[in-house]
Amino acid sequence: MMQIAREQKGLSHELLLPLVEIFETVEGEGTATGFPTIFIRLFGCPLRCTWCDTPYSYPPYQAEMTLSIAEIVQKVGSFRAKRICLTGGEPLLYTKQVIQLLKELAHLPQIVDIHIETSGAIDLAPFLYEVSSPKVRYILDYKLNGSGETDKMYLVNLEKLRACDELKFVIANRADFEQACQVLSEVHLRCTPLFSPAFGEIQPRELAEWILEGGQAEVKLSLQIHKILWDPNQRGV
């Protein structure tokens, strides 16, 4: 056991991750909306969604910093929030590093929830197998046709989502809404499905009315409240 502990400690200093930012704010969307949350935004993404609101998280931009897992964990410990959002870009690009990071973050006694925002283009299996902490859960962002990246979705992921996870659909138009409803009709989900209006593309009220008219009783409307509280283009909030 001591040998394993030494190896894990070594990994936390050796494994590096490119980051855009680490900051504390109020969670703006999903089932944890409103809770003070520590955001860890990793650099890099294989997708280029038409409505992406974080283009600074992938090239031609560059990472703002490169930190070891130990340094990230230390930084997290300097905040007061009890919840963490690991996001990007696409945080699951870095399998070995992120698995180790999640394990170490989950060991922090003050942390009660770690949610990972992933695009749905990367297999969840290695993360679900290696990281067993009940604190860790996944928010899979299913890319609809309006994103331009539907063909990148790794559909096997949908069957792997658990009750604690979330399946998010960012909806830019009526066709996206219909597609999201079709996906839900074809897959037996245990997780919470979220419908979120693409900011600036459709009005939240319009999407709410579609949900009600369509009888989508299990769907939760998810708004980006951080774009209401602060300037929509402001970073670090």
C-alpha positions in Angstrom: 0.0 0.0 0.0 2.8 2.4 0.8 4.4 1.7 -2.6 1.1 2.5 -4.3 0.8 5.7 -2.3 4.3 6.7 -3.4 3.6 6.0 -7.0 0.4 8.0 -6.9 2.2 10.9 -5.2 4.8 10.8 -8.0 2.1 10.9 -10.7 0.5 13.9 -9.2 3.8 15.9 -9.7 4.8 14.3 -13.0 1.5 14.4 -15.0 0.9 17.8 -16.5 -2.2 19.4 -18.0 -2.7 22.5 -20.2 -5.2 24.9 -18.7 -7.1 28.0 -19.7 -8.2 29.1 -16.2 -9.2 28.1 -12.7 -11.7 30.2 -10.9 -14.6 30.2 -8.4 -18.1 31.3 -9.4 -21.7 30.3 -9.3 -22.6 27.3 -11.5 -24.5 28.6 -14.4 -26.3 25.6 -15.8 -27.4 22.0 -15.3 -28.8 20.4 -12.1 -26.2 22.2 -9.9 -27.2 25.6 -11.1 -26.7 28.3 -8.4 -24.1 26.5 -6.3 -20.7 28.1 -5.7 -18.4 26.0 -7.9 -14.7 25.8 -8.7 -14.2 25.7 -12.5 -11.1 24.0 -14.0 -11.0 24.7 -17.7 -8.6 22.6 -19.7 -7.3 23.6 -23.1 -8.0 21.7 -26.3 -11.1 20.4 -28.1 -11.5 18.1 -31.2 -14.8 19.8 -32.1 -15.7 23.2 -33.6 -19.4 23.8 -32.8 -21.0 26.7 -34.6 -22.3 28.2 -31.4 -19.3 27.6 -29.2 -18.9 30.2 -26.5 -15.4 29.2 -25.4 -13.3 29.4 -28.6 -10.4 30.6 -26.5 -10.1 27.0 -25.2 -8.6 25.6 -28.4 -6.2 26.6 -31.2 -5.3 29.0 -32.7 -5.4 30.2 -29.0 -2.9 28.7 -26.6 -3.1 27.4 -23.1 -2.7 30.0 -20.5 -0.7 27.7 -18.2 0.6 24.1 -17.8 0.2 22.7 -14.3 0.9 19.4 -12.6 -2.0 17.6 -11.0 -0.5 18.4 -7.6 -0.6 22.1 -8.4 -4.2 22.0 -9.6 -5.3 20.2 -6.5 -3.4 22.8 -4.3 -5.1 25.6 -6.2 -8.5 24.0 -5.7 -7.8 23.8 -2.0 -7.4 27.6 -1.9 -11.1 28.1 -2.8 -14.1 27.8 -0.5 -16.6 26.1 -2.8 -17.5 22.4 -2.3 -18.2 21.7 -5.9 -16.0 21.3 -9.0 -16.8 21.6 -12.7 -14.1 20.1 -14.9 -14.6 21.6 -18.4 -12.9 22.8 -21.5 -12.6 22.6 -24.4 -12.9 18.9 -24.0 -11.4 17.7 -20.6 -11.5 14.0 -21.5 -8.8 14.5 -24.2 -6.2 13.7 -21.6 -7.2 10.2 -20.4 -4.3 9.3 -18.0 -3.9 12.8 -16.6 -7.6 13.4 -16.0 -8.2 10.0 -14.4 -5.5 10.8 -11.9 -6.8 14.3 -11.4 -10.3 13.1 -10.7 -9.0 10.5 -8.2 -7.1 13.2 -6.3 -9.8 15.8 -6.4 -12.3 13.2 -5.1 -10.1 12.5 -2.1 -10.4 16.2 -1.0 -12.7 16.0 2.1 -14.4 19.3 1.4 -15.4 18.4 -2.1 -18.9 16.9 -2.4 -19.5 17.0 -6.2 -17.2 16.9 -9.3 -19.0 17.2 -12.6 -17.2 16.8 -15.9 -18.6 18.6 -19.0 -17.8 16.4 -22.0 -18.7 16.7 -25.7 -19.9 13.1 -26.1 -17.2 12.5 -28.8 -14.9 10.6 -26.4 -15.5 7.2 -24.9 -16.5 7.4 -21.2 -15.6 3.8 -20.5 -12.0 4.3 -19.2 -13.2 7.1 -16.8 -16.1 5.1 -15.5 -14.0 2.1 -15.0 -11.0 3.8 -13.3 -12.7 6.5 -11.2 -15.1 4.9 -8.7 -15.9 7.8 -6.4 -19.6 8.6 -6.1 -18.6 12.3 -6.1 -17.7 12.1 -9.8 -20.4 12.4 -12.5 -20.6 13.4 -16.2 -22.6 15.9 -18.2 -22.6 14.7 -21.7 -23.3 17.4 -24.3 -25.0 15.7 -27.3 -24.2 17.8 -30.4 -27.3 18.3 -32.5 -27.3 19.2 -36.2 -27.2 22.9 -35.5 -23.8 22.5 -33.9 -22.3 21.0 -37.1 -20.8 18.2 -35.1 -23.5 15.5 -34.8 -21.4 13.0 -36.8 -18.7 13.1 -34.1 -21.0 11.7 -31.3 -19.9 8.4 -29.8 -23.3 7.0 -29.3 -22.3 4.1 -27.1 -21.9 6.7 -24.3 -25.6 7.2 -24.0 -26.2 3.7 -22.6 -23.4 4.2 -20.1 -24.8 7.3 -18.4 -26.0 6.7 -14.8 -28.7 8.2 -12.7 -26.3 10.8 -11.3 -25.2 12.0 -14.8 -26.8 14.5 -17.2 -27.4 14.5 -20.9 -27.5 18.0 -22.3 -28.9 19.2 -25.7 -28.0 22.7 -26.8 -30.8 23.7 -29.1 -30.4 26.4 -31.7 -33.7 25.9 -33.7 -36.9 23.8 -34.0 -35.1 21.1 -36.0 -32.6 20.7 -33.2 -35.5 20.4 -30.7 -37.1 17.7 -32.8 -33.8 15.8 -33.2 -33.3 15.9 -29.4 -36.8 14.5 -28.8 -36.0 11.7 -31.3 -32.8 10.8 -29.5 -34.7 10.6 -26.2 -37.3 8.4 -27.8 -34.7 5.9 -29.0 -32.5 5.6 -25.9 -33.4 4.3 -22.5 -31.9 6.9 -20.2 -31.3 6.7 -16.5 -29.8 10.2 -16.3 -31.4 13.7 -16.3 -32.0 15.1 -19.9 -31.4 18.9 -20.2 -32.6 21.1 -23.0 -30.6 24.4 -23.2 -31.3 27.2 -25.7 -28.2 28.2 -27.7 -27.5 31.7 -26.5 -28.6 34.3 -29.0 -30.2 31.7 -31.3 -33.6 31.2 -29.7 -35.4 32.7 -26.8 -35.6 30.6 -23.6 -39.4 31.1 -23.4 -39.7 29.6 -26.9 -37.9 26.5 -25.9 -39.9 26.2 -22.7 -43.1 26.3 -24.8 -41.8 23.6 -27.1 -41.0 21.4 -24.1 -44.5 21.9 -22.7 -46.3 21.4 -26.0 -44.3 18.3 -26.8 -45.1 16.7 -23.4 -41.4 16.2 -22.6 -42.2 15.7 -18.9 -38.8 14.3 -17.9 -36.8 17.1 -19.6 -35.4 19.9 -17.5 -35.0 23.4 -19.1 -31.5 24.6 -18.4 -30.5 28.2 -18.8 -27.1 29.8 -18.7 -27.7 32.1 -15.7 -24.1 33.3 -15.7 -24.8 35.0 -18.9 -27.7 36.8 -17.2 -25.8 37.7 -14.1 -22.7 38.9 -16.0 -21.8 40.1 -19.4 -22.2 37.1 -21.8 -18.7 37.5 -23.1 -17.0 37.9 -19.7 -14.5 35.2 -18.7 -13.9 33.9 -15.3 -17.5 34.0 -14.1 
